[in-house]
Amino acid sequence: MASTSEEAYHQIRRLIAENGMDSGAKVSEMEIASRLGMSRTPVREALRRLVDDRWLEYLPNRGMKVREWTKKDVLDNFHVRMILECEAVSMSAQCIGDEAIEKMKFLNLQLKSLVKYKTTDSIQKMTELNLEFHQIIWRESTNRVLNEILLKNINIPTMISTYKLYDESKALKSLEEHDELIQCFQDRNSEKAASIMRTHLERAAGEFR
């Protein structure tokens, strides 16, 4: 049942990301189950998780709807993320392991290989790889609370939208900053790593201003 729920989660999330479910639209558990060809139990579990992950919003006594993100919501999310992730990257630079650095190099090479393919599938894959890249930074900070807060508050819909908005040159510039971060980790340069991360996130936030 868990695997079916996981599949439902990813399918519904993909529908939202690809505008197959409009922002603000009411969500019917029965309609989603029929659309996905699944029973209602795994769909119900997936919908609850999507509420927790802020893809959906629970309306007391009215069910659920696709969460709407205002421009202010998005920029507020970036503001909080800058504060937290600049701290995380600074901490990680002091203690990150060689294996984590090599993994980040590998992920960034995969990201670069996808930049020229601006398709729904490539944007989804880049989002997943980019999130994995950043999650390594959070995890390597060795601060479990900080890691958990970032995992809970990262705005995945915004991350997907960023790759939709970036042209090839902007996407490549973003990945160059990934390389610069990796170099900071190798040099154990916390201050520079935090500065690069701030620039990296400010550039992404700028796409929504």
C-alpha positions in Angstrom: 0.0 0.0 0.0 2.9 2.4 0.8 4.3 2.0 -2.7 0.9 2.8 -4.3 0.5 5.8 -2.0 4.0 7.0 -3.1 3.0 6.5 -6.7 -0.1 8.5 -6.2 1.8 11.3 -4.5 4.2 11.7 -7.4 1.5 11.5 -10.0 -0.6 14.2 -8.3 2.4 16.4 -7.7 3.3 16.1 -11.4 -0.3 17.1 -12.4 0.0 20.2 -10.3 3.5 21.0 -11.6 2.4 20.6 -15.2 -0.7 22.7 -14.7 -2.9 19.7 -15.0 -4.6 20.9 -11.9 -5.2 24.7 -11.7 -4.0 26.8 -8.8 -6.9 27.3 -6.4 -8.9 24.4 -7.9 -10.8 22.2 -5.5 -9.5 18.6 -5.1 -11.8 15.7 -5.0 -10.4 12.5 -3.6 -12.9 10.4 -5.7 -12.1 12.3 -8.9 -8.3 12.0 -8.4 -8.7 8.2 -7.7 -10.7 7.8 -10.9 -8.2 9.8 -12.9 -5.3 7.8 -11.6 -7.1 4.5 -11.8 -6.4 3.8 -8.1 -8.4 3.1 -5.0 -9.2 6.0 -2.7 -7.1 4.8 0.3 -3.6 5.4 -1.3 -4.9 8.6 -2.9 -6.2 9.8 0.5 -2.7 9.2 2.0 -1.0 11.0 -0.9 -3.3 14.0 -0.5 -2.6 14.3 3.2 1.1 14.3 2.4 0.7 16.9 -0.3 -1.0 19.1 2.3 2.0 18.7 4.6 4.3 19.5 1.7 2.3 22.6 0.8 1.2 21.6 -2.6 -2.4 21.5 -1.4 -4.3 23.4 1.2 -6.8 22.0 3.6 -10.1 23.9 3.9 -12.0 23.1 7.1 -15.3 21.4 6.3 -14.7 22.0 2.5 -12.0 19.6 1.6 -8.8 20.6 -0.2 -7.6 22.8 -3.0 -4.4 23.3 -5.0 -2.4 25.8 -3.0 -2.2 29.3 -4.5 1.2 31.1 -4.2 1.1 34.9 -4.4 4.2 36.8 -5.5 4.7 37.8 -1.8 4.5 34.2 -0.7 7.2 33.2 -3.1 9.5 36.0 -2.2 8.9 35.5 1.5 9.9 31.8 1.0 13.1 32.8 -0.7 13.9 35.3 2.1 13.6 32.6 4.8 15.5 30.1 2.6 18.4 32.6 2.2 18.7 33.0 6.0 18.6 29.3 6.6 20.6 28.0 3.7 23.4 30.5 3.9 23.9 29.3 7.5 23.7 25.7 6.3 26.3 26.2 3.6 28.6 28.0 6.0 28.4 25.2 8.5 28.8 22.5 5.8 32.0 24.1 4.4 33.7 23.4 7.8 33.0 19.7 7.9 31.6 18.3 4.6 33.1 14.9 3.7 34.9 14.0 0.5 32.1 11.5 -0.5 29.5 14.2 -0.3 31.6 16.6 -2.4 32.0 13.9 -5.1 28.3 13.3 -5.1 27.7 17.0 -5.6 30.1 17.1 -8.6 28.3 14.1 -10.1 24.8 15.7 -9.6 26.0 19.0 -11.2 27.3 17.2 -14.3 23.9 15.5 -14.7 22.2 18.9 -14.3 24.4 20.4 -17.0 23.6 17.6 -19.4 19.9 18.5 -19.2 20.0 22.3 -19.5 19.5 22.3 -23.3 16.4 20.1 -23.1 13.7 22.4 -21.9 10.9 19.8 -21.7 8.5 18.9 -19.0 10.5 15.7 -18.2 13.9 17.5 -18.2 12.6 20.3 -15.9 11.2 17.7 -13.5 14.5 15.8 -13.5 16.5 19.0 -13.0 14.3 19.9 -10.1 14.9 16.5 -8.5 18.7 16.7 -9.0 18.9 20.2 -7.8 17.0 19.4 -4.7 19.3 16.4 -4.0 22.3 18.8 -4.5 21.0 21.2 -1.9 19.9 18.5 0.5 23.5 17.3 0.7 24.5 20.8 1.9 21.7 20.8 4.5 22.6 17.3 5.7 26.4 18.0 5.8 25.8 21.0 8.1 25.4 18.2 10.8 22.6 20.3 12.3 19.6 18.0 12.3 17.1 20.8 13.3 18.3 23.1 10.5 18.2 20.2 8.0 14.6 19.3 9.1 13.4 22.9 8.8 14.8 23.3 5.3 13.3 19.9 4.2 9.9 21.0 5.6 9.9 24.5 4.2 11.6 24.3 0.8 9.0 25.4 -1.8 9.1 22.7 -4.5 6.5 24.3 -6.7 8.7 27.4 -6.8 11.8 25.4 -7.6 10.1 23.8 -10.5 8.9 27.2 -11.7 12.4 28.6 -11.5 13.7 26.1 -14.1 10.7 26.9 -16.3 11.6 30.6 -16.1 15.3 30.2 -16.6 16.7 30.4 -20.2 19.7 28.3 -21.0 22.3 31.0 -20.1 20.7 31.6 -16.7 20.4 27.9 -15.9 24.1 27.5 -16.8 25.1 30.4 -14.6 23.2 28.8 -11.7 25.1 25.6 -12.2 28.4 27.5 -12.4 27.6 28.7 -8.9 27.1 25.1 -7.9 30.7 24.5 -9.0 31.9 27.6 -7.1 30.2 26.2 -4.0 31.9 22.9 -4.4 35.2 24.7 -4.7 34.5 26.5 -1.4 33.8 23.2 0.2 37.1 21.8 -1.0 38.8 25.0 0.3 36.9 25.0 3.6 35.9 28.6 2.9 32.7 29.2 4.9 32.4 32.9 4.3 32.7 32.7 0.5 30.3 29.8 0.4 27.6 31.8 2.2 28.2 34.7 -0.2 27.8 32.5 -3.3 24.7 30.9 -1.9 23.1 34.3 -1.2 23.8 35.4 -4.8 22.5 32.0 -6.1 19.2 32.4 -4.3 18.8 36.1 -5.0 19.1 35.3 -8.7 16.4 32.7 -8.5 14.2 35.0 -6.5 14.7 37.7 -9.1 12.7 35.6 -11.6 9.6 36.2 -9.5 9.9 39.9 -8.9 
